[in-house]
Amino acid sequence: MENKPIVTCAGDQNLFTSIYPTLSQQLPREPMEWRRSYGRAPKMIHLESNFVQFKEELLPKEGNKALLTFPFLHIYWTECCDTEVYKATVKDDLTKWQNVLKAHSSVDWLIVVVENDAKKKNKTNILPRTSIVDKIRNDFCNKQSDRCVVLSDPLKDSSRTQESWNAFLTKLRTLLLMSFTKNLGKFEDDMRTLREKRTEPGWSFCDYFMVQEELAFVFEMLQQFEDALVQYDELDALFSQYVVNFGAGDGANWLTFFCQPVKSWNGLILRKPIDMEKRELIQRQEATLLDLRSYLFSRQCTLLLFLQRPWEVAQRALELLHNCVQELKLLEVSVPPGALDCWVFLSCLEVLQRIEGCCDRAQIDSNIAHTVGLWSYATEKLKSLGYLCGLVSEKGPNSEDLNRTVDLLAGLGAERPETANTAQSPYKKLKEALSSVEAFEKHYLDLSHATIEMYTSIGRIRSAKFVGKDLAEFYMRKKSPQKAESYLQGALKTYLAEGWALPITHTRKQLAECQKHLGQVENYLQTSSLLASDCHLPEEERKYFCQEILSFASQQLENSGHKIVLPMHSFAQLRDLHFNPSNAVVHVGGVLSIEITMCSQMPIPVHVEQVTVNVHFSIEKNSYRKTAEWLTKHKTSNGIINFPTETSPFPGSQNNLPALELYEMFERSPSDNSLNTTGIICRNVHMLLRRQESNSSLETSSGVALEDGAHVLRCSSVTLEPGANKITFRTQAKEPGTYTLRQLCASVGHVWFVLPHIYPIVQYDVYSQEPQLHVEPLADSLLAGIPQKVKFTVTTGHYTIKSGDSLQLSNAEAMLILCQAENRAKVYSNTGEKCSDALLRIQSSDKVTSISLPIAPAYHVIEFELEVLSLPSAPATGGDTDKLGTPEPHRKHKDKQKASHCMVTTDHKVSIDCPWSIYSTVIALTFSVPFRTSHSLLSAGTRKYIQVCVQNLSELDFQLSDSNLVDTGDSADLQLIPLNTQCQQCIYRKQSVFFVWELKWTQEPPPSLHCQFSVGFAPASEEQLSVSLKPYTYEFQVESFFTLYNVKAEILPPSGMDYCRTGSLCSLEVSITRLSDLLEVDKDEALTESDEYFSTKLMYEVVDNSSNWAVCGKSCGVISMPVAARATHRVHMEVMPLFAGYLPLPDVRLFKYLPHHSAHSSQLDAAG
């Protein structure tokens, strides 16, 4: 568009003509900053002007809103330098010029005085230049002196001339921008006012369109193409909003002009800057919707190409074409069939050719993503036209189709002059494509293949497959199913990979039709089974495809042994499996029941001839795995195995994509840390949006093979109702091993539906077991001395217990087997169910106890209980255990202390002869003695006492009775007098009871005493026992139990004091007195003989373990003591009390001092 802002020139036209070439060249050279109102961003623009001679007719009249013919600036040119001439002619001419401007309210003017040095030299009476300029400024520029400028020698090449030109051009540009800003602002205000009146009756969109387009023209004239495009976008948005409102019931009156029936559909015109024909239709309010949209887009296209944005043209064109189709429906515009398809097809090709005309091939190839949508839309519309005009039918177009084609071509009108000489113009392509079946096929296939290639090159595989589906439909119409199959398979593969349910269903329907025409029976039946189970299909269609399968299955084939194998998942799904017995373990000869739940996917009941399960048999290498105990511990308890529900029938679909990793995102201001924006960001978008390749094979073959095996579970004549169905298999185990369910098959005539792999793995085990005998106590431990119950468990295994079979138990010496009259044996099956209950016959002799077993079949369990009794006795204790009752030394180990709290155990081994074996079975029963007994010797002067401590280590309470202590040495002069007052006494668990006897003798006591302690006991909680219990016995020996010396210690306070004081030395006096004459015990190595008496050496030691006293001086020593009654020896030493209060005396210890070669020394029993 070559419009430029108009600037009028008055005054000396010859002068202007001489200056114009330089002016028109210099004006646009320097850019100027244009600051506009309403806060819009400033822009740098290059100004150009159309200089015309001033005429009053050019001035705008009242109400004229045309900006293109509006003069933005008026310039008066003069080179007058003579005062007389100025007064005579120039002044009057300037006055008339300004009066005309004032009459039209034009205030944008400029007076240019050109100075010429040559004229100044020729005239001597002229005034200086400033005089003329000053007069003009005084006469016409009272308050606007800057409106008069001087241009000095404009045709010369000098620095002065250049400076004058620069000042003049700057002034001219400034005034032009001021005029633009002022007049455009006023125009925009008027336009805005007009737009705000759009709700008033009589408002016309076409009138408003022309006003706002005038503003767009001005921006385009100023080369502000972006602003010009904004004006058309606003018009586009305004009109679109009115159409949407009309569809919602809020229609404007002026929209009725655009609801005229469509009579011409010649497509977009993009090869002209302005389509004046359609503009005039809009101006006269005679344009149709397509006319308005075509003109509006052509203007947008022109501006976008000026902005070098051709790819946005393609994007906007695709949106326009789709929107026009919807707007015609909303406005209920009458459109002949196929007319809109012609308009869209022509428009797509016109846009593509317009883009190709302004871009080179490299640019076009690198931006296919922007144009491929137009190629696809054109292909789609050409296909619709072919179907409409009968060009795709097998017989070709009929007369009605030909008439419709003629009408469509007539609506195109004559070809435009600008494309008449173009060989491949859209008009020619469409006319040729509709001319014959062969021409249509050529053009349609060329467009389709080009579109598929473009989509594939940019990675839009799904769109390419969609076009391929249209091609497949075209080939099916042309009776070429072999060509259609590959396109349908490719589309189906993509949809399966991405999980598009509805496109999968639609494509499978097309593929089924194709396979039926090609005679691919197996593939057709497989696709039919998938469609029959597809919930996205109507019920009638599902029944049709199911009936197709049943019809084929009922046919008689030439090869009766031929089977068609199809996948199971489309026919039925395995939901769960239940074993009986629940642990899936059965013995050889046992019966195993397997109940499966199959969910039929078919819409109608289907009679299945047989359902089979192929079973794989394997023998475990490790024999221990075949034992009943191992199988029972390691098999599932409930016997129910659930199979995963197939949520999506699409392998590699979107359900297998990784989960979304969403995180919160906050963007804060760097200045005050305030929150600007917030949102959600996906961290693994690269994983979710990457291309998903399908690894599944095309649906051309099921790829399922039937397994042949010797082990098959079979169920015949089953009717599968829609939904869940239960099927039960029964089998009798014959050979031990592991059986794995591998394949599930359902046969319907010649059609076999196969589940090739049952997953998770399902197995059952068959075992063969040897007879076994287990003997175990019912309690945690067996206690000696009281009846204890022992459980006998006989696992028959493969052996059958017959009448007369018995267990022969060899009797142990210290263990009795108690025979009760009501001993009963229970027989259980291998599943734990009770089978029978029989009386147990037990016969006992001195050496053998015979237990007759009840009759029991193989793989059963016999359980019964017997009572056994172990004789109680404590281990014999020598005289070294507790010598003379002295306390245990501190150096004893902790291990011995811990062992003292554990019960003493006794093992009894019993040999059992079983009827199923020639070898004896030896079992060991461990009994624990519930008591621990200890004794001690107590002294009180010369009197002696024996104390027996009985400690109950078990968890039971016992009743003790008849305690007794006897001397097994039968000493006549020794008496044991009991000091126990109670005849019976209860001993609780983990508690102790003490018994005491006093020793008395009439003559010299023996050197050692052999004793036996016995006490009767019975459980405190038991009632009267059927068997008498033997008492608990404990034997021990006491040596050297009489007293030889009496030790007496006394502490005396210091002289002159009544009490001992802390820190003061006190006197400790120890007196050692012999109580008897020479005894047998004194005759050892320490005894020495003199003339008058015998003597022995003693060692004394004073020790204070409580640290109450400090022993000063010698605390121990050796003395020689006469061995005679009442012989006394005194020892004196000093001690010091360390604390105040009543302090216990230090310990005085007395030892027999033996020579160094003696084997041992002993502490004497001394009374002190």
ABEGO torsion letter per residue (X at the ends): XABBBBBBBBEBAAAAAAAAAAAAAAAAABBBBBBBBGGBBBBBBBBBBBBBBBBAAABBBBGBABAAABBABBBBBBABABAAAAAAAAAAAAAAAAAAAAAAGBABBBBBBBBBAAAAAABAABBBAAAAAAAAAAAABAABAAABBBBBGAABBBAAAAAAAAAAAAAAAAAAAAAAAAAAAAAAAAAAAAAAAAABBGBBAAAAAAAAAAAAAAAAAAGBAAAAAAAAAAAAAAAAAAAAAAAAGBBBAAAAAAABBBABBAEBBAABABBAAAAAAAAAGABBAAAAAAAAAAAAAAAAAAAGBAAAAAAAAAAAAAAAAAAAAAAGBBBBBGAAAAAAAAAAAAAAAAAAAABBAAAAAAAAAAAAAAAAAAAAAAAAAAAAAGAABAAEBBAAAAAAAAAAAAAAEBBBAAAAABAABAAAAAAAAAABAAAAAAAAAAAAAAAAAAAAAAGBAAAAAAAAAAAAAAAAAAGBAAAAAAAAAAAAAAAAAAGBAAAAAAAAAAAAAAAAAAGBAAAAAAAAAAAAABAABBAAAAAAAAAAAAAAAABBBABAABBBBBBAAAABBBABBBBOBAAGBBBBGBBBBBBBBBBBABABBBBBABBBBBBBBBBBABAAAABAAAAAAABBAAGBBBBBBBABABBGBAAABBBBBBBBBBBBBAAAGBBABBBBBBAAAAAAABBBBBABBBBABAGBBBBBBABBBBBBGBBBBBEBBBBBBBBBBABBEBBBBABBBBBBEABBBBBABBOBBBBBBBBBBBBBBBBBBABABBBBGBBBBBBBBBBAEABBBBBGBBBBBBBBAABBBBBBAABBBBBBBAAGBBABBBBBBBBBBAABBBBBBBBBBBGBBBBBBBBBBBBBBBBBBBAAABBGGBBBBAABBAAAAAAAABBBBBBBBBBBBBAABABBBBBBBBBBBABBBBBBBBBBEABBBBBBBBBBABABBBBBBGBBBBBAAGBAABBBBBABABABBBBBBGBBBBBBBBBBBABBBBABBBBBBBBBBBBAABBBBABBBBBBBBBBBBBGABBABBBBBBBBBBBGBABBBBGBBBBBBBBBBBABBBBAAABBAABBBBAABBBBBBBBBBBBAAGABBBBEBABBBBBBBBBBGBBBBBBBBBBBABBEBBBBBBBBBBBBBBAABABBBBBBBBX
